[in-house]
Amino acid sequence: MKYGRYLPVYEAVDLSVFEFLSKGKHGIIRKRIVFAKTNMLGIYNLAFGNVENNGGLDDELITNNGDRDIILATVAQAVDKYTQRYPRRWIFFKGNTPAKTRLYRMAIGINLRELLQKFEILAVVDGNDEFLPFQRSMIVDAFMIKRRINF
């Protein structure tokens, strides 16, 4: 992605958690990216949101801090770093609202050529359980991404 990125203020040794500070019109907001094992072998969930005062993750609150593209590029950078370390893991993600999922679809679509050089990108479409290769024109419910392994 061709946008500036935030530097992590925290990065777990196993790369399961990244934190950074969003800086914008609503001040400084601490953000967290979490890669968590699911009950499906080889699939990890990507959760993203604001760090709450009690240390929890709030992935429901929408804070329009005016730095959306920098935040998306920072999340993409975390996915890149995580999948460099764990290239055989699939990363599952979706927005908690249709608008957020559409935002992710647009960001992936805009950067698709560049992303496909490094990643396999699949999508769930229209509530089906089947993952299909991502295409820009799809109405997507969720995504799965995995680093391409070149032999």
N, C-alpha and C positions, 0 to 999 in steps of 0.2 A: 504494500500500500504506500502511496506517495505522500503521506502526511507526516507531520512531526509526531513524536511519541513522548509519553511521560516515562521517566526513569523509575524503576521500582524503588520503593522505600523499604520493602521487605520482599524476600524471595526465599521460600522454604528450600532446604537442602535438596529434597527430592522433587522440587519444582511443582508440588501439589497446590501451593498457594503463592500468589503474587499480590502485593498491595502497592498502590501508587496514589498520588494526590492530584485530583482534578482541580484546576485553577481557572475560575471564570467569574461570571457576573454574580454568582451567589456565594463567592468566596472560595475557600479551600474545602474540598469534600474528599474524605478518604474512601477509596474504592478497593474492592477485593475481587480477585479471580480465583476460583477454586476448581481443581480437577479432582473429581471423586469417583471411586470405583462404583460401578453399578452391579446389579445381580446377573448381568450378562457378561460372559467371559470376553475379555479384551475390549470392552466398551467402557469409557469413562465419561462422566457428565461434566460439562463446563457450566459452572454457576458464576454469575457476575452481579455485583450490586454495591451498595453503599455499606460501609462498616458502621454499625450502630454504636452508640455510647457504651453499651454493655459488651461489645466485642463481637456480637452476632452479625450475620449478613442479611441485609434487607434488599432482596432482589425485586421487590414490588414497587418501591418508591421511585418515581421518575423525577430526576432533578435536571432540569434544563439549564446547565451551567454554561452553555454557549461553546462547548468544546467537544461536541459529539464526534467529529472526524478524528480528533486526536485520541479520544477514548477508544474508538473502534480500532484504530491503528495500534494502540497499546495492547488491546486484547489480542489482536492478530499477532503481534510480536510475542506475546506469552504463549500462544498456541504454537508458533514456530519453534520457540525454544523448547517447549515441552515435548513436541513431537520429534525434535532432533534427538533428545535423550531417549524417548520411547517411541520409535518409529513404527512399531507393530500395533500400537494402541489406536483404536477408533475414538474420536471425540464426538459426543452427542451434544447438541445444543439447540435451543429454540427460545424465542422470546416468551415472556409470561403474558404478553398480549399480542393480538394479531398485528398491531402497529409495530411492535418491536421485531417480530419475526419478519415483517415486510422490510424493515430497515436493514436487518441482517441480509436478506435476499438482495436488496439493492446494492449494499456494500460489496457482497460477493460478486454480483453481476458486473459491477463497474470494474472490478479488479480480476475478473475471471481468467483472462489469458495468463496473467502473472501467477495467480494462485494455482492454476492447473499444472504449471511447471513443477511445483513442489508437492501438491496434494491431490489425492482422490477426494472428490466432493460428491456426496450422495444427498438425496432429499426425500422426505416423506411428502406425498402429495394427496390432497383431498381426503385426509383421514385414513388412508390405507396403511397397512402395516409394512408394506413393501418399500424398500429404499431403491430409488432410481438415480441414475447419473443426473446431476444438477444441470439445468438449462435455464438461461435468463428468463424465459417466458413462463416458467412454472409458478403456480400459486402454492407456496411451500408451507407445510406445518412444522417441520423440524429438519435438522441437518445432521449429517455425520461426515467427519473429515479425518483423513489419515494421511500421513506423509508417504509420498511415493518412495519406494525402496528401489534404487537403481543398482543393478548387479554389474 
